[in-house]
Amino acid sequence: MNYSTIKINTRGERFYNITDEVQKELLKLNSKNESGIAHLFITHTSCGLTINESYDPQC
């Protein structure tokens, strides 16, 4: 089983876009011709994860 840890330094309460960091880790796993499921786990109790589908930054 392969896993990675992504550490995000924050500066207060706000939304942080972690898309690039997650994509980099997925590309590392994909380069090994592996398939699987990505689980994103947040260890801090006051943190949440929001996933937006079909996000368009031009809108």
Buried (B, 14 or more C-beta within 10 A) or exposed (E): EEEEEEEEEEEEEEEEEEEEBBEEBEEEBEEEEEEEEEEEEEEEEEEEEEEEEEEEEEE
